[in-house]
């Protein structure tokens, strides 16, 4: 019963965080460098116009303006080594340009998982 109570508390905290992130036009992603895969929150999917909840890094890079793609790849390559990510880039759609700032510090939950806050 204690474990169930703790699980419910974590779920409520996660829901509050999601609501705050959505209101702030922010999102969260989990990046698994070993398989180069990202899981995006719904708010982040909308911000970057991602085609799916789970994407590869090259898909994110492909959404950015061509002149900024090398900087994104470099930032993620450095993040693999340092655990810190800091990159700013633009994503253009037919109707608007959105500036994206991805910053965060890796949280090691296991050997391959990195969580960052956008």
C-alpha positions as CSV (number, residue, x, y, z in Angstrom):
1,X,0.0,0.0,0.0
2,X,2.9,2.4,0.8
3,X,4.4,1.7,-2.7
4,X,1.0,2.5,-4.3
5,X,0.8,5.7,-2.4
6,X,4.3,6.7,-3.6
7,X,3.5,5.8,-7.2
8,X,0.4,8.1,-7.0
9,X,2.4,10.9,-5.6
10,X,5.0,10.6,-8.4
11,X,2.2,10.5,-11.0
12,X,0.6,13.7,-9.5
13,X,4.0,15.4,-9.6
14,X,4.6,14.4,-13.2
15,X,1.2,15.7,-14.2
16,X,1.8,19.1,-12.5
17,X,5.2,19.3,-14.3
18,X,3.5,18.6,-17.6
19,X,0.9,21.3,-17.0
20,X,3.6,23.8,-16.1
21,X,5.7,22.9,-19.1
22,X,2.8,23.1,-21.5
23,X,1.8,26.5,-20.1
24,X,5.4,27.8,-20.5
25,X,5.8,26.5,-24.1
26,X,8.3,24.0,-22.9
27,X,8.8,20.3,-23.2
28,X,10.7,17.3,-22.0
29,X,12.5,14.6,-23.9
30,X,14.4,11.5,-23.0
31,X,17.5,10.9,-25.2
32,X,19.1,7.5,-25.4
33,X,22.5,8.1,-27.0
34,X,23.4,4.5,-27.3
35,X,20.5,4.0,-29.8
36,X,20.2,7.6,-30.8
37,X,16.5,7.8,-30.0
38,X,14.4,10.5,-28.4
39,X,11.0,10.3,-26.7
40,X,9.3,13.7,-26.8
41,X,6.5,15.0,-24.6
42,X,3.4,16.1,-26.4
43,X,4.2,19.8,-25.9
44,X,7.7,19.3,-27.4
45,X,6.3,17.4,-30.3
46,X,4.1,20.4,-31.1
47,X,6.9,23.0,-30.6
48,X,9.3,21.2,-33.0
49,X,6.6,19.9,-35.4
50,X,7.9,16.3,-34.8
51,X,6.2,13.6,-36.9
52,X,6.1,11.2,-34.0
53,X,6.5,10.9,-30.2
54,X,9.7,8.9,-30.7
55,X,12.3,10.1,-33.2
56,X,15.9,9.7,-33.9
57,X,18.3,12.7,-33.6
58,X,18.8,12.9,-37.4
59,X,15.0,13.5,-37.6
60,X,15.2,16.4,-35.2
61,X,18.2,17.8,-37.1
62,X,16.3,17.5,-40.3
63,X,13.5,19.7,-39.0
64,X,15.9,22.6,-38.3
65,X,17.0,25.2,-40.8
66,X,19.8,23.8,-43.0
67,X,22.4,26.3,-41.8
68,X,21.9,25.3,-38.2
69,X,22.1,21.5,-38.5
70,X,25.8,21.2,-38.0
71,X,25.6,23.1,-34.7
72,X,22.9,20.8,-33.5
73,X,24.9,17.7,-34.3
74,X,27.9,19.2,-32.6
75,X,26.0,20.1,-29.5
76,X,24.6,16.6,-29.1
77,X,28.0,15.0,-29.8
78,X,29.4,17.1,-27.0
79,X,26.5,16.2,-24.8
80,X,27.4,12.5,-25.2
81,X,30.8,13.3,-23.6
82,X,29.9,16.0,-21.1
83,X,26.3,15.3,-20.1
84,X,25.4,18.9,-20.7
85,X,23.4,20.1,-23.7
86,X,23.1,23.7,-24.8
87,X,21.9,24.5,-28.4
88,X,19.6,27.1,-30.0
89,X,18.1,26.7,-33.5
90,X,15.2,27.5,-35.7
91,X,12.4,25.3,-37.1
92,X,10.5,26.8,-40.0
93,X,7.0,25.8,-41.1
94,X,4.9,27.3,-43.9
95,X,3.4,29.7,-41.4
96,X,6.1,30.6,-38.9
97,X,9.6,30.2,-37.6
98,X,10.0,28.9,-34.0
99,X,13.2,29.3,-32.0
100,X,14.1,26.3,-30.0
101,X,16.4,26.3,-27.0
102,X,17.5,22.9,-25.8
103,X,19.4,23.0,-22.5
104,X,19.8,20.6,-19.8
105,X,22.0,18.3,-17.8
106,X,21.9,14.5,-18.1
107,X,20.2,12.6,-15.4
108,X,21.6,9.1,-15.3
109,X,18.7,6.8,-14.7
110,X,20.5,3.9,-16.4
111,X,23.5,3.7,-18.7
112,X,21.8,4.8,-21.8
113,X,19.1,7.3,-20.7
114,X,19.6,11.1,-20.7
115,X,16.7,13.4,-19.7
116,X,16.8,17.0,-20.6
117,X,14.4,19.9,-20.1
118,X,13.7,22.1,-23.1
